[in-house]
Amino acid sequence: MASLYQSDRNKYECSCGAWDSLGLLYFCRHCSVTRCSSCVLVELDCFLCQNCLESAPVTEARLKKNRCFACNFCPFCATVLTKKTCVNSGNTFLSCGVCRWSTRDAGIPDQSKTTTDWPMPENPLSKRLNEISGHFKDLETREKARKEKDTTKRRTNFGGFDASKFSDRFGVQKMIQARKKAIETPASTVESHVATADVPALPDDVFESTAAIQLPLNVINKQPLVEETTLLPVRLPLKGRKAIRCRKCEHHLLKLDYSPNAINYKISAFARNTIPEIRLSRGVELVVGQQSSILLTLLNHSENGMQIILTPDADDSAFEIVTESIDITLSPLDAADVLLGAEESKYSAASSSSSSNIVFQRRNRVGIRLDLCPKVDFKCLPLSLKFKNIHTTAKLETSADWKMVKVRVGLDK
């Protein structure tokens, strides 16, 4: 029985031809088509700390090396460290509430209460790494300028035109001078390491002695050269908050609110809020050559009423259609009716030809019965779902158009 409520049983067709569950699809209102994860563009909106919820733009997060300077976690158990105040001096230190490790064990002095960025020891190889990074950036700039010079065609039909008499209105001369300067500037030199044959021998006790403590795998990955030295707190990494755009029209389909504390969406174009959801009400056992009934439930999660025409796919030769189509109107989802327990829908109605196939009507959902005669054993029921929104404003109602999506209902247990 619990398998009937699984959202991945029923598949909806995307505009690209892929099939996915309704909860993983989006609906672009500008293109009026469904979009899957392959039809959208995922971009980073901003970065934020999962502990203090401090947000930072992409450029600032890159300068901070995607780390929060105010939050740290324990090098042993990866638990976020908390500040504790010393009673005598009034200074603070970081302590782990799980394994009781503190910065005093690492020999880090206590800091004042006003300290927000906890000091970290500087890497002794940072100067060397910065030199190598600057050298490669210089090589990248020179190579890029050389490629732009080779690809740009030089014009020779200026005649007596003197470019120095005219002002650089569009900044072309500045761009050319910057490219020329990047090529003519001598490349930076970095002292290279020289291989030597005089390698000092290791002492014998290295292969016999063992470390005093057993480091967990998490510590070895983050601080691989720690060996028997004191462990240091690790800065908490920043998490990226994503925004989703349509690949065709580049409009936002999903965007969170500006405040990192808010959990609501500023823009949300989930397909579940536009396309009616189809569920299998009861398990069905199909017998080849005998007429069977399949009970389905239609739900409207949108804020507007919806007119639906449900038709079995006639192109499929696995069954013979008995119920041609069902035409029904569903009321919108009203939170007040759900709280008050109202059972009657506001304007849910069915056509005269479809009234015999309606099992029940309750608020924004309706139960229907499809009669068909299977010719062969099949585990998937193909349906064509045609729907349009019913707006309360007369101007919007005239502009509402029909939309269609194909659905595959899984019948296997």
C-alpha positions as CSV (number, residue, x, y, z in Angstrom):
1,M,0.0,0.0,0.0
2,A,2.9,2.4,0.8
3,S,4.2,1.9,-2.7
4,L,1.1,3.7,-4.2
5,Y,2.3,7.0,-2.7
6,Q,5.8,6.9,-4.2
7,S,6.4,9.9,-6.4
8,D,8.7,8.1,-8.8
9,R,6.1,5.6,-9.9
10,N,4.5,8.0,-12.4
11,K,6.7,9.6,-15.1
12,Y,6.0,12.9,-17.0
13,E,7.5,13.7,-20.4
14,C,9.8,16.7,-20.6
15,S,10.0,18.9,-23.7
16,C,13.3,17.3,-24.6
17,G,11.7,13.8,-24.6
18,A,13.1,12.6,-21.3
19,W,10.8,11.1,-18.6
20,D,11.0,12.0,-15.0
21,S,8.8,12.3,-11.9
22,L,6.7,15.4,-11.4
23,G,8.6,16.6,-8.3
24,L,11.9,16.8,-10.3
25,L,10.4,18.8,-13.2
26,Y,10.0,22.6,-13.7
27,F,7.5,24.5,-15.8
28,C,8.7,27.6,-17.7
29,R,5.8,30.1,-17.9
30,H,7.5,32.0,-20.8
31,C,8.1,28.9,-23.0
32,S,4.9,27.1,-21.7
33,V,6.8,23.7,-21.6
34,T,8.2,21.5,-18.9
35,R,11.9,21.5,-18.1
36,C,14.0,18.7,-16.6
37,S,17.5,18.9,-15.0
38,S,19.1,18.6,-18.4
39,C,17.1,21.6,-19.8
40,V,18.1,24.1,-17.2
41,L,21.1,26.1,-16.3
42,V,22.4,25.9,-12.7
43,E,24.3,29.0,-11.5
44,L,25.7,30.0,-8.1
45,D,23.7,32.8,-6.6
46,C,25.9,33.4,-3.5
47,F,27.9,31.6,-0.8
48,L,26.9,31.3,2.8
49,C,28.2,29.7,6.0
50,Q,25.9,26.9,7.3
51,N,26.7,27.9,10.9
52,C,26.5,31.7,11.2
53,L,24.5,32.2,7.9
54,E,26.8,35.0,6.8
55,S,26.4,35.4,3.0
56,A,29.2,36.4,0.6
57,P,29.3,37.1,-3.1
58,V,31.3,34.8,-5.5
59,T,34.3,37.2,-5.7
60,E,34.5,37.6,-2.0
61,A,34.2,33.9,-1.4
62,R,37.0,33.3,-3.8
63,L,39.3,35.6,-1.9
64,K,38.5,33.8,1.3
65,K,39.2,30.5,-0.4
66,N,35.6,29.4,0.2
67,R,36.1,29.4,4.0
68,C,34.3,31.2,6.8
69,F,36.8,33.1,9.0
70,A,34.5,33.2,12.0
71,C,33.5,29.5,12.3
72,N,35.7,26.5,12.9
73,F,35.2,22.8,13.4
74,C,37.0,20.2,15.4
75,P,39.8,18.4,13.6
76,F,38.9,15.1,15.3
77,C,35.1,14.7,15.1
78,A,34.3,17.6,12.6
79,T,31.9,19.2,15.1
80,V,31.5,23.0,15.0
81,L,33.5,24.5,17.8
82,T,31.8,26.8,20.3
83,K,33.2,29.8,22.2
84,K,33.7,29.5,25.9
85,T,34.7,32.4,28.2
86,C,37.3,32.0,31.0
87,V,35.9,33.3,34.3
88,N,39.2,34.8,35.6
89,S,40.6,36.6,32.5
90,G,37.4,37.0,30.5
91,N,39.0,35.8,27.3
92,T,37.4,33.2,25.0
93,F,38.7,29.9,23.6
94,L,37.2,27.3,21.2
95,S,35.9,24.0,22.6
96,C,34.3,20.9,21.1
97,G,31.2,19.7,22.8
98,V,31.6,16.1,21.7
99,C,35.2,15.1,22.2
100,R,36.1,18.0,24.6
101,W,39.0,19.1,22.4
102,S,39.9,22.8,22.7
103,T,42.3,25.3,21.2
104,R,44.3,25.2,24.4
105,D,45.3,21.7,23.6
106,A,46.8,23.0,20.3
107,G,48.7,25.8,22.1
108,I,46.7,28.6,20.6
109,P,46.4,31.5,23.1
110,D,43.0,32.8,24.2
111,Q,41.4,35.7,22.4
112,S,39.3,38.6,23.6
113,K,35.5,38.6,23.4
114,T,35.4,41.1,20.5
115,T,37.5,38.8,18.2
116,T,35.4,37.6,15.3
117,D,38.0,36.2,12.9
118,W,39.9,33.5,14.9
119,P,43.6,33.7,14.0
120,M,45.1,30.8,12.2
121,P,48.8,30.0,11.8
122,E,50.3,31.0,8.5
123,N,51.4,28.3,6.1
124,P,55.2,28.4,5.8
125,L,54.9,27.6,2.0
126,S,52.4,30.3,1.3
127,K,55.0,32.7,-0.1
128,R,56.3,30.1,-2.5
129,L,52.8,29.1,-3.6
130,N,51.9,32.8,-4.3
131,E,55.0,33.2,-6.4
132,I,54.2,30.1,-8.5
133,S,50.5,31.2,-8.8
134,G,51.6,34.7,-10.0
135,H,54.0,33.2,-12.5
136,F,51.3,31.0,-14.1
137,K,48.9,34.0,-14.2
138,D,51.6,36.0,-16.1
139,L,52.0,33.2,-18.6
140,E,48.3,33.0,-19.1
141,T,48.0,36.7,-19.8
142,R,50.9,36.6,-22.3
143,E,49.5,33.6,-24.1
144,K,46.0,35.1,-24.3
145,A,47.4,38.4,-25.7
146,R,49.4,36.5,-28.3
147,K,46.4,34.5,-29.4
148,E,44.3,37.7,-29.8
149,K,47.0,39.3,-31.9
150,D,47.2,36.3,-34.2
151,T,43.4,36.1,-34.7
152,T,42.8,39.8,-35.3
153,K,43.1,40.9,-38.9
154,R,45.2,44.0,-39.5
155,R,43.7,46.5,-42.0
156,T,46.0,48.1,-44.5
157,N,43.6,50.3,-46.5
158,F,43.6,53.4,-44.2
159,G,45.6,55.5,-46.8
160,G,46.4,58.9,-45.3
161,F,44.3,58.4,-42.2
162,D,46.2,59.4,-39.0
163,A,44.7,57.8,-35.9
164,S,46.6,60.0,-33.5
165,K,44.5,63.1,-34.6
166,F,41.2,61.5,-33.4
167,S,40.2,60.7,-29.9
168,D,39.8,57.1,-28.8
169,R,36.0,57.1,-28.6
170,F,35.5,53.4,-28.1
171,G,38.6,52.5,-26.1
172,V,40.2,50.4,-29.0
173,Q,43.6,52.1,-28.6
174,K,43.7,51.3,-24.9
175,M,42.9,47.7,-25.6
176,I,45.7,47.5,-28.2
177,Q,48.2,49.2,-26.0
178,A,47.4,46.9,-23.1
179,R,47.8,43.8,-25.3
180,K,51.1,45.2,-26.6
181,K,52.4,45.9,-23.1
182,A,51.5,42.4,-22.0
183,I,53.5,40.9,-24.9
184,E,56.5,43.1,-24.5
185,T,56.8,42.8,-20.7
186,P,59.4,40.2,-19.8
187,A,58.1,37.1,-18.3
188,S,58.5,36.7,-14.5
189,T,61.0,34.2,-13.4
190,V,60.6,31.7,-10.6
191,E,63.4,29.9,-8.9
192,S,63.2,26.3,-9.9
193,H,64.0,23.4,-7.6
194,V,67.2,21.6,-8.4
195,A,67.4,17.8,-7.9
196,T,70.2,16.6,-5.7
197,A,71.7,13.2,-5.2
198,D,72.6,13.9,-1.5
199,V,69.5,12.6,0.2
200,P,69.8,12.3,4.0
201,A,69.2,8.8,5.4
202,L,66.2,8.1,7.6
203,P,66.7,7.0,11.1
204,D,66.0,3.4,12.0
205,D,63.3,4.2,14.6
206,V,61.0,5.7,11.9
207,F,60.1,2.2,10.7
208,E,59.7,0.8,14.2
209,S,58.0,3.5,16.3
210,T,54.3,4.2,16.0
211,A,52.4,7.4,16.5
212,A,51.0,8.2,20.0
213,I,47.5,8.8,18.7
214,Q,45.5,7.2,15.9
215,L,44.2,9.9,13.6
216,P,40.8,9.4,12.0
217,L,40.5,9.5,8.2
218,N,38.9,12.9,8.3
219,V,42.0,14.4,9.9
220,I,44.4,12.7,7.5
221,N,42.6,14.1,4.5
222,K,42.5,17.7,5.9
223,Q,45.9,17.7,7.7
224,P,48.0,15.0,6.1
225,L,51.3,16.2,7.4
226,V,50.3,16.5,11.0
227,E,51.9,13.2,12.2
228,E,52.5,13.6,15.9
229,T,52.3,17.4,16.0
230,T,49.4,19.3,17.6
231,L,46.1,19.5,15.6
232,L,44.7,22.8,14.6
233,P,41.0,23.9,14.1
234,V,39.8,23.8,10.6
235,R,37.8,26.7,9.1
236,L,34.2,25.8,8.1
237,P,33.7,25.6,4.3
238,L,31.1,27.8,2.6
239,K,28.1,26.3,0.9
240,G,26.9,27.6,-2.4
241,R,23.2,28.6,-2.9
242,K,22.0,27.8,-6.4
243,A,19.7,29.5,-8.8
244,I,18.1,27.7,-11.8
245,R,17.4,29.3,-15.2
246,C,15.7,28.1,-18.3
247,R,18.2,27.1,-21.0
248,K,16.2,28.6,-23.8
249,C,14.8,31.9,-22.6
250,E,17.2,32.3,-19.6
251,H,14.4,33.3,-17.2
252,H,14.7,32.2,-13.6
253,L,12.8,29.0,-12.7
254,L,14.0,28.8,-9.1
255,K,15.5,31.5,-6.9
256,L,15.6,31.8,-3.1
257,D,15.0,34.9,-1.1
258,Y,17.8,37.4,-0.6
259,S,18.0,36.8,3.2
260,P,19.9,33.6,4.1
261,N,17.6,33.1,7.0
262,A,14.5,32.8,4.8
263,I,13.5,29.4,3.6
264,N,10.8,30.7,1.1
265,Y,11.4,30.9,-2.6
266,K,11.3,34.3,-4.3
267,I,10.7,32.6,-7.7
268,S,9.5,29.0,-7.9
269,A,8.4,27.4,-11.1
270,F,7.9,23.8,-10.0
271,A,5.9,21.7,-12.4
272,R,3.8,20.5,-9.5
273,N,2.3,23.9,-9.1
274,T,1.1,24.0,-12.7
275,I,0.5,20.5,-13.9
276,P,-2.1,18.3,-12.1
277,E,-0.7,15.3,-10.3
278,I,-1.9,11.8,-11.1
279,R,-1.7,9.0,-8.5
280,L,-2.7,5.4,-8.5
281,S,-5.4,5.0,-5.9
282,R,-5.5,1.2,-5.6
283,G,-3.4,-1.7,-6.8
284,V,-4.8,-3.3,-9.9
285,E,-4.5,-6.9,-11.3
286,L,-4.9,-6.9,-15.1
287,V,-6.1,-10.1,-16.8
288,V,-5.5,-10.4,-20.5
289,G,-8.8,-10.4,-22.4
290,Q,-11.0,-9.2,-19.5
291,Q,-12.2,-5.7,-18.9
292,S,-10.5,-4.1,-15.9
293,S,-10.9,-0.8,-14.0
294,I,-8.0,1.4,-12.9
295,L,-8.6,3.9,-10.2
296,L,-6.7,7.2,-10.3
297,T,-6.6,10.3,-8.3
298,L,-6.1,13.8,-9.8
299,L,-4.8,16.6,-7.6
300,N,-4.6,20.3,-8.3
301,H,-1.8,22.0,-6.4
302,S,-2.1,25.4,-8.2
303,E,-3.8,28.5,-6.9
304,N,-6.3,28.6,-9.8
305,G,-9.0,26.4,-11.0
306,M,-8.1,23.9,-13.7
307,Q,-10.0,22.2,-16.5
308,I,-8.6,18.7,-17.3
309,I,-9.2,16.3,-20.2
310,L,-7.6,12.9,-19.5
311,T,-7.3,10.5,-22.4
312,P,-5.6,7.0,-22.6
313,D,-3.0,6.9,-25.3
314,A,-4.7,5.4,-28.4
315,D,-1.4,4.8,-30.1
316,D,-0.5,2.0,-27.7
317,S,-1.7,-1.4,-28.9
318,A,-1.3,-3.1,-25.5
319,F,-4.9,-2.6,-24.5
320,E,-8.3,-1.7,-25.9
321,I,-9.8,1.6,-24.8
322,V,-13.3,1.4,-23.2
323,T,-13.3,4.9,-21.5
324,E,-12.5,7.4,-24.3
325,S,-11.8,10.5,-22.3
326,I,-12.7,12.2,-19.0
327,D,-13.5,15.9,-18.8
328,I,-13.5,17.5,-15.4
329,T,-12.9,20.8,-13.6
330,L,-10.9,21.0,-10.4
331,S,-11.0,23.8,-7.8
332,P,-7.8,25.4,-6.6
333,L,-5.9,24.4,-3.5
334,D,-7.3,26.5,-0.6
335,A,-5.4,26.3,2.7
336,A,-8.5,27.6,4.6
337,D,-10.6,24.6,3.3
338,V,-7.9,22.2,4.4
339,L,-7.8,23.7,7.9
340,L,-11.6,23.8,8.3
341,G,-12.0,20.3,6.9
342,A,-14.3,21.3,4.1
343,E,-15.1,18.3,1.9
344,E,-17.1,20.0,-0.9
345,S,-15.2,21.7,-3.7
346,K,-16.0,25.2,-4.8
347,Y,-16.7,24.6,-8.5
348,S,-15.4,21.1,-9.3
349,A,-17.7,19.6,-11.9
350,A,-17.6,17.0,-14.6
351,S,-19.2,16.8,-18.0
352,S,-22.3,14.7,-18.5
353,S,-20.3,12.1,-20.5
354,S,-17.7,11.7,-17.7
355,S,-20.0,11.7,-14.7
356,S,-20.2,7.9,-14.6
357,N,-16.4,7.6,-14.3
358,I,-16.2,9.9,-11.3
359,V,-15.7,8.0,-8.1
360,F,-15.4,10.9,-5.6
361,Q,-14.8,14.7,-5.5
362,R,-13.2,16.4,-2.5
363,R,-11.8,19.9,-2.5
364,N,-8.9,20.0,-5.0
365,R,-8.8,16.3,-5.8
366,V,-11.0,13.9,-7.6
367,G,-11.1,10.1,-8.1
368,I,-11.7,8.7,-11.5
369,R,-12.1,5.2,-13.1
370,L,-10.6,4.2,-16.4
371,D,-12.0,1.0,-18.0
372,L,-9.9,-0.8,-20.5
373,C,-9.4,-4.4,-21.8
374,P,-5.7,-5.5,-21.9
375,K,-4.5,-7.4,-25.0
376,V,-1.1,-8.3,-23.5
377,D,0.5,-8.0,-20.1
378,F,1.8,-4.4,-19.6
379,K,3.2,-2.6,-16.5
380,C,2.8,1.0,-17.7
381,L,-0.3,2.9,-18.6
382,P,0.3,5.8,-21.1
383,L,-2.0,8.8,-20.7
384,S,-2.4,12.1,-22.4
385,L,-3.2,15.0,-20.0
386,K,-4.7,18.1,-21.4
387,F,-5.3,21.0,-19.1
388,K,-5.8,24.8,-18.8
389,N,-6.0,27.2,-15.9
390,I,-9.3,28.9,-15.0
391,H,-8.6,32.5,-13.8
392,T,-11.1,34.6,-11.8
393,T,-10.4,37.7,-14.0
394,A,-12.2,37.7,-17.3
395,K,-9.3,39.2,-19.2
396,L,-7.0,36.4,-18.1
397,E,-9.5,33.7,-18.9
398,T,-9.6,34.7,-22.5
399,S,-5.8,34.4,-22.8
400,A,-5.6,30.9,-21.1
401,D,-4.6,28.2,-23.6
402,W,-4.6,24.5,-23.5
403,K,-1.4,22.7,-22.5
404,M,-0.7,19.0,-22.9
405,V,1.7,16.6,-21.3
406,K,2.1,12.8,-21.6
407,V,2.2,10.6,-18.4
408,R,3.2,7.1,-17.8
409,V,1.5,5.5,-14.7
410,G,3.4,2.6,-13.2
411,L,1.1,-0.4,-12.5
412,D,3.6,-2.9,-11.2
413,K,3.6,-3.6,-7.5
